[in-house]
Amino acid sequence: LTVTAADGSSNDYTWNEGDAVPSIPLAANSTSNVSVHFYDASDASDVEDITEEVIEEADEHFVFFQVSGASVSISSASNDVVDADGVSINLKTEWAAAGASSGTVRVSLIHEPTSKTGATRGELGGSTDVELDFPVTIQ
């Protein structure tokens, strides 16, 4: 995840299998722009950015965010990638943080969802390509 704060500062939060999942700090009462990138690092000598494949197959992919505990709401950014039906696939989002809190944001890359409008992971159908919980602290 690349998180760009309202002041323009930007930080990358990267996870590799076997590593601890990085915690994401957000400023209270602010909005950050967040972009998601996916990489195949199964061959450490040849890490492949598969984000472009997700973009090319926008009709077959959707990034779902599930917030637990943290007072943050997530919405598609105006410059997000859209599928053939004009539905944002959430590679670029806006995270609006409210008051101080902490929790997790689960990021799921869904392959061939049956719906892109569900409020829960189960309502979206399809299969999960990637899923990871990022700890989030709002200060």
N, C-alpha and C positions, 0 to 999 in steps of 0.2 A: 504494500500500500504506500502511495505517496500522499502525504498530508500537507496541504498548503494552507497556512493560517491566514486570517484576515490581514495581518501585517505584511504578507508576502513571503514570510519565512517558510521553508519547505524541508520536510524530513521524510526519509524512506524507512519503512518498517518491513523488513524482509525476514521470512522464515524459511529455513532449510530443514529437512528431515533430520532428527537427532538434536536439533538446537532448541533452546527455550524460545517460546513465542514472545516477541517483544511487546511491551506495554505501550499503549498510545496515550500520551497526555493531551488533553484539550483544555482550552481556556473557557471558563464559564461565560455564559451569555455571549457566545461568538459563533460564527459559522466558518467552517473550514471546507475547502475543496479537496476531495479524496479521489484518487484514481487507483484502479486495480490493475496489476500486471501479473501474468502467469508465465512461469518458466518450467521447462522440463530439465531437471538436473540429474536424471538417472545416469547420465554419463558425465561425470565431473569435468572431463576434458572437453566436452562439447555441450555446454548449456544452451538450450534453445528457448528463445522467447516465443511462446505459443499464443501470446495476446493477439497477434495478427490473425492467427487461425480462428480465434474466437470472434474477432471482428468480421472476417470473411464469412463466417457461418453464424451471423447474428440471429437468423431465424431459428437456429437450433440451440441457442445458448441464452442463459439469463443468470445474472448475479443477484443473489438474494441475501439480504442483511437481516439478521434477527438480533435485536437489542435486548439484553437482560440486565436489569439493575441500574445501568447508567442513564442519566437524563439527557439523552441525545435522540434526535429524530433525523432520519436519513431519507433524502429524496433525490431523484434523478437530476443531474445538472443539465442546464440548457444546451450544453455542447456534447452531451452523451451520444454514443453510438445508438442508432435505432435500427430495428428490423424492417422487413418489407412492409409491415403493417403500421410503421411509424411508432412502435413501442420501444421505449428506451430499454437497453439491456443492462444498465447500471455499471458500466465500466468507469464512468465518471459521475460522482455524486456530490451532494452537499450535506455535511453533517452539522446540524444546528444543536449546539450544546446549551443546556439551560444551567441550572444551579449545580453546585458541587455535589458529586456523587461518584460512584465507581461501579463497574460491572464488566460485561463482556459484549463484544459485537462478533457474532458468528457470521463468517463470510462463506457462502456456498456458491460454487459454479455448477449450475444445473444444465445438463445435456438433454435436449429434446423435451422441455417442459410441456405439459399439456395445457398449461395456463401461465400467463405472466402477470396475473392480477391478484393472485391469492395473498392472504395476509399471514399464512403460515407455510412452512416448508412442505408440509403434507398436501396442501391445496394446489401446489404447483405441478406435481407429478414429475415425470422424467427421472433421470438418474443423476446422482451426485458425482461430478468429476473430481471436485476438490472441496474440502470443508475444513475450516480452521477458526478457532475462537481466539480473538485478540482481546486481552485485558485492556480496559479503557478507564482512565481516571480524569475526572473533570474537576479543575481547581479554579 
